[in-house]
């Protein structure tokens, strides 16, 4: 019980769903914890609702919508500067909830792993216990990010497994890893939305840290609850806009050279698929995203040189990029 | 791979030119075409079905896995370490004995202890594999020791399955499992080896146990750890010592270990490492001594890693030719047999049916019997062993001492009967031993239809095996085990029941190949001129058998 964990939940007009999330955090059997909610200038009554129902929760009120990455970074900065005895940060989405023993299972597992950056359990669909939301995330050999296990049937607990990266819906991050990041910033704020957790996955795995899938740490996640109000072209645009930059920033050149032809082939196949499934209007979004990512690539080229020197064995990395573990 | 697929595209599919090209390239050794992924997919399904937690185990002992690491390449090392780290069973420790001499390799091996607190790295000076391993065993705190090579991987359910066995049988001394191969560069699994349940005769033929093996630590201490003098076959020596302690040996019928196909492995340089075979021979000789018996171990030159362990005794041998074929056929056969084998001084009696007339002066050891059931009394009065012939067999390329070799397996007191492996003219196995089918319990011939001397997923087809019943038309048995009726020995199912009742086992001795000549023996091609009575017939001129019978 001597490791301290602080949960960080970002809220943006989520008053309808954040109640269950915070309730599950307060019910954790592992008691050496505290909760911070970062409110991205919600226009509904989220803040009043939390202040009333969950008085023990610390609320950080932002004066504008800083987005997911920056909001998390602000909270983590406060945690690290307030007290130096916090060992783990729990990143929990507002549309996720945890089982009672999540923290207990997690912490008993991660205390054995000195080299651990992030950890997650098998996250199931919020409304259907037999469908998986995610087990891990990874970048495949054609450069695209994949959410492992998505929409697959749950047939038994996975792990423990060393995985490529962790889905930020219900994740545990070690403060040792955060302190090792440039300027102690966990998330890269240049992505407005999408692929920030993949960026963390790449950064951690490529510099020799380990990410794990922990058996028994159960969480449930709705998936895209906050953005489902927008169209799917929003997510598609931002994914393609961020993808190239993420690859340029993180990958060593030799791996990038191997990925590029596969990336082009992947785009071609995606466009073909969109035409076949009568979604041709999204092709424009995809191309626009790619073009913008090429225009933004100098930013990430500069960031490439500030990233920690690559430590992972390149053959092992290439093998990891098939299934993510 | 890219160049190969490009070349293939120049030749249209299903054309004769493409087949010729593929065969030519395969013979040269170029990896062409897609690898066979049948087994790989089967294994992935197995892994998915075994992905459960290990919560339902009552007894959770600490398992220490020992890995001596000498300049392990980084990719292989990472795969090995994470394969232990990702075990579903959690009470393990990984002892890495870092004996690397290259500085950068030493460093990343040393850092492995950061990955998990159960991984412990000890540095030492490199001596040889047994000494390095013993160093690791002495630092181990677990009750059980598992052995892992520095570039191989365990399946994620390996420790769970072995601890399940320990829960069922707390006194088990050694547990071994099946294994398969993993590609040098990718995670593609192939070439499984589904091992038989524990067989001492097979262990004396080849070290088939290899990986993945877990031994109780107290037993390793009892046999004084690994013997540095058996460097090259130190695990073989250890297993033989553990087996000779008489503890229970259990086989886990699951693939728990992936053996990496790399250029650094023993297999590719095996012809250069002759010290492996001499130390294996040494280990086997010590094993025979421990059993209190006399014997001889031969290294099989054309089969690296295989040995022939022949026990010695001076028992008298009785040969029994049961009535088969026509009178002339059998007479000719027996005369030819005596010409080839009659010199053996251990043959004390040759029993032949009274219906045959071989001639008066063929061999003084011949005596006749009227009915099969008379044989029991005859044999019970003699000591030693008997070899039963209930058909016509010709030995293929066997040594002159084949008869001594055949009965030598009976020297161990738990061995009921032995038979050689029965093949046809094309070297295809048609008999030799029976196994019991799982569902109905029918007896079927082991490896029937497979050529002798090829690798199969159930092992090399030339393995010496324990069988439920031997080939009952050509087998050897000790006279004191014969029992009440010869006919029950001649029926495989009855034979197996008698052996099981006595808690004994039968052996398929594959070092001797016997061709089944059937009943349509063509003496003309198989046997040269025979002496028959007082005249010599050249077999090309031998008239129809029926006509000669009247003579």
Boltz contact constraints between the chains, C-beta under 6 A:
constraints:
  - contact:
      token1: [A, 112]
      token2: [B, 116]
      max_distance: 6.0
  - contact:
      token1: [A, 112]
      token2: [B, 117]
      max_distance: 6.0
  - contact:
      token1: [A, 113]
      token2: [B, 116]
      max_distance: 6.0
  - contact:
      token1: [A, 114]
      token2: [B, 114]
      max_distance: 6.0
  - contact:
      token1: [A, 115]
      token2: [B, 114]
      max_distance: 6.0
  - contact:
      token1: [A, 115]
      token2: [B, 115]
      max_distance: 6.0
  - contact:
      token1: [A, 156]
      token2: [B, 51]
      max_distance: 6.0
  - contact:
      token1: [A, 156]
      token2: [B, 52]
      max_distance: 6.0
  - contact:
      token1: [A, 157]
      token2: [B, 53]
      max_distance: 6.0
  - contact:
      token1: [A, 158]
      token2: [B, 51]
      max_distance: 6.0
  - contact:
      token1: [A, 160]
      token2: [B, 86]
      max_distance: 6.0
  - contact:
      token1: [A, 161]
      token2: [B, 86]
      max_distance: 6.0
  - contact:
      token1: [A, 162]
      token2: [B, 82]
      max_distance: 6.0
  - contact:
      token1: [A, 215]
      token2: [B, 53]
      max_distance: 6.0
  - contact:
      token1: [A, 313]
      token2: [B, 74]
      max_distance: 6.0
  - contact:
      token1: [A, 313]
      token2: [B, 75]
      max_distance: 6.0
  - contact:
      token1: [A, 313]
      token2: [B, 78]
      max_distance: 6.0
  - contact:
      token1: [A, 315]
      token2: [B, 75]
      max_distance: 6.0
  - contact:
      token1: [A, 316]
      token2: [B, 75]
      max_distance: 6.0
  - contact:
      token1: [A, 316]
      token2: [B, 78]
      max_distance: 6.0
